[in-house]
Amino acid sequence: MTLNTSFLRNVFLYKCLFALTFWNHVSLSVEDELFTSVSNNFPEDDSNQKTASLALGYTKNHQSSKDNGDWIVIQNTTESLSLSEIKDKNVKKLLALLSNFRQGSRLQNLTLTNVSVSWNDLMEIFQTVWHSSVEYFNINNVTQQSDIKSYDFDYSGTSMKALTMKKIIITDMFFSQDDLYKIFADMNIADMTIADSEMIHMLCPSYKSPFRYLNFLKNDLTDFLFQKCDNLTQLETLILQKNKFESLRKVSFMTSRMKSLKYLDMSSNLLRHDGAGVQCQWAESLAELDLSSNQLVDAVFECLPANVKKLSLRNNQISNVPSGVAELKSLEELNLASNRLADLPGCSGFTSLQFLNVEMNSILTPSADFFQSCPRVRELQAGHNPFKCSCELQAFIRLERRSGGKLFGWPAAYVCEYPEGLRGTELKDFHLSPLACNTTLLLVTALLLTLLLVAAVAFLCIYLDVPWYVRMTWQWTQTKRRAWHNRPADQEAVLQFHAFISYSERDSPWVKNELIPNLERGEGSVQLCQHERNFIPGKSIVENIINCIEKSYRSIFVLSPNFVQSEWCHYELYFAHHKLFSENSNSLILILLEPIPPYLIPARYHKLKALMAKRTYMEWPKERSKRALFWANLRAAISINLSKADENLYEETN
């Protein structure tokens, strides 16, 4: 009994297993047949066609399919089907095919391309897909060929998750908005995309919509979209890029009733905001906002969502970030690239900022205290600006070294634009000395150098007795000027003396007892100009000295240690030397009365040193036997007929 029971149980299990296997085989065979029929009865494959793409069949029968008015198979697997060239003549065949993919089937992805059908057939396609197993429906390049009429769409019992429509062309110019837009606004799916379709409006859903993702890229939508719409409470992502929105304030009010909105893309529109005390009201849940490529200016910071974490204002007309206007305490990432900023913005209103992009602005010299005012910033993108390589930029370059790699794109993106000679030089290769960039140090150094220069000039002037020479030159000039004005017009200068004697008062005994007696007595006596007897009372000493030198054929200087200690002897030597060069004459006679040690000659007597080094001088002999020859030579040196002095002087000059 027990054995029979066990046998019957095993037989029953084997039959059940056989039944299940057979049913599964039948189910697979049905779906495979359906997919095979899509490909226009191509020859059967040996495999189970679970992943058949029908590429070979498509290649062989592509031309015949077009000739027969059938669609073209782009992709054909058990989970994905892609068809092209859907026309009025094959739409019923398509509907028959799609109706076989009931819910529970393995087909999940359906793509239709180049669809040209009537409005009613298009809705029939949507309705059929809606009640099939398809979860992701893509339809591209659609042309609606008839009038748009009301259609009672059944949204119930769908597996659809996402609908994507691109390049939809509506040929009917006069239709009710409800007939067109209400169909799509009330769809009970999570994701919907209508892109590049010149859509000018979209209605607010009639009931609480399950939409979580809406993408209306590249249409003609305006500020009237979703105004006062309360039924998009589950919407998290809204993309309105490349439309025709103009008012940022209206956009903010559009989002204010979207309680779950987290991401909003309003880039590449015509948005403006002039401020003027206009209040904005954004969704409190909005965390990421893209306002790039609009027409926004500095006032945009008065109309931003308070809780935004990621904000893009790229490619606008912002020249400054006003401090104290926007309190965006949650903002972590700010993109201000391609604007008109002249400096790095501060972080007084962005206490949580971590990433900042200010590339391609008008920043010449970025602030060096940026990371001090923005301590939480982890990355700064400031490259591709027209940097002016000057002292002010040195602090920013040092900032990079201390930042620990926070400058994104360093060093390639950071290049000198000004001045012209440094254009193209990377900032890391730009260096200036601390002296050139420290104004205080530069001024102190310049002052010290000036003082040193003044001190050096003063020392040289004192050492070379420059003030004395200046004074003497001035007196010489004044004396000559007076003499020129006082001289009669027809009177010329006439030599009155053979020689002018310059000597120290301490050497006057030798002059009076030796020099004057030996030159003025006897035949061919010499007329000498001596200050004690020939200076004119009432005139200054300097003027008398100059007059005597001017009226004398020669100037005799009695040199001794006493001579170099005399101030007046120095005057007389200076004026005589001046005449020597001004008249190009050979009028100086030097008599060395006593040897002069070089160390006794003051620095201002450099002319005397030069004369003694270059000119022959007569030395007073100590031996009496040699004195006769001395006097003879001296007489010969100064002997001249005074009546012919001017003529002889002219000949000597030539």
HELIX and SHEET records of a PDB file:
HELIX    1   1 THR A    2  VAL A   38  1                                  37    
HELIX    2   2 ALA A   55  ASP A   67  1                                  13    
HELIX    3   3 ASP A   88  ASN A   90  5                                   3    
HELIX    4   4 VAL A   91  LEU A   98  1                                   8    
HELIX    5   5 TRP A  119  TRP A  130  1                                  12    
HELIX    6   6 GLN A  177  ALA A  185  1                                   9    
HELIX    7   7 LEU A  248  THR A  255  1                                   8    
HELIX    8   8 ASP A  298  GLU A  302  5                                   5    
HELIX    9   9 PHE A  370  SER A  373  1                                   4    
HELIX   10  10 CYS A  391  SER A  403  1                                  13    
HELIX   11  11 GLU A  420  LEU A  422  5                                   3    
HELIX   12  12 LEU A  427  ASP A  429  5                                   3    
HELIX   13  13 PRO A  434  CYS A  437  1                                   4    
HELIX   14  14 THR A  439  TYR A  463  1                                  25    
HELIX   15  15 VAL A  466  ASN A  486  1                                  21    
HELIX   16  16 GLU A  505  ASP A  507  5                                   3    
HELIX   17  17 SER A  508  TRP A  510  1                                   3    
HELIX   18  18 VAL A  511  LEU A  515  3                                   5    
HELIX   19  19 ILE A  516  GLU A  520  1                                   5    
HELIX   20  20 HIS A  531  ASN A  534  1                                   4    
HELIX   21  21 ILE A  541  GLU A  550  1                                  10    
HELIX   22  22 PRO A  561  VAL A  564  1                                   4    
HELIX   23  23 GLU A  567  SER A  582  1                                  16    
HELIX   24  24 PRO A  598  LEU A  600  5                                   3    
HELIX   25  25 ALA A  603  TYR A  605  5                                   3    
HELIX   26  26 HIS A  606  LYS A  614  1                                   9    
HELIX   27  27 ARG A  624  LYS A  626  5                                   3    
HELIX   28  28 ARG A  627  ILE A  638  1                                  12    
HELIX   29  29 LEU A  642  LYS A  644  5                                   3    
HELIX   30  30 ALA A  645  THR A  653  1                                   9    
SHEET    1   A14 ILE A  72  ASN A  76  0                                        
SHEET    2   A14 SER A  80  LYS A  87 -1                                        
SHEET    3   A14 ASN A 109  VAL A 117  1                                        
SHEET    4   A14 TYR A 136  GLN A 144  1                                        
SHEET    5   A14 ALA A 162  ILE A 170  1                                        
SHEET    6   A14 ASP A 191  ALA A 195  1                                        
SHEET    7   A14 TYR A 213  ASN A 215  1                                        
SHEET    8   A14 THR A 237  ILE A 239  1                                        
SHEET    9   A14 TYR A 263  ASP A 265  1                                        
SHEET   10   A14 GLU A 288  ASP A 290  1                                        
SHEET   11   A14 LYS A 310  SER A 312  1                                        
SHEET   12   A14 GLU A 333  ASN A 335  1                                        
SHEET   13   A14 PHE A 355  ASN A 357  1                                        
SHEET   14   A14 GLU A 379  GLN A 381  1                                        
SHEET    1   B 2 PHE A 387  LYS A 388  0                                        
SHEET    2   B 2 CYS A 416  TYR A 418  1                                        
SHEET    1   C 5 LEU A 528  CYS A 529  0                                        
SHEET    2   C 5 PHE A 497  SER A 502  1                                        
SHEET    3   C 5 SER A 552  LEU A 559  1                                        
SHEET    4   C 5 LEU A 588  LEU A 592  1                                        
SHEET    5   C 5 MET A 618  GLU A 619  1                                        
END                                                                             
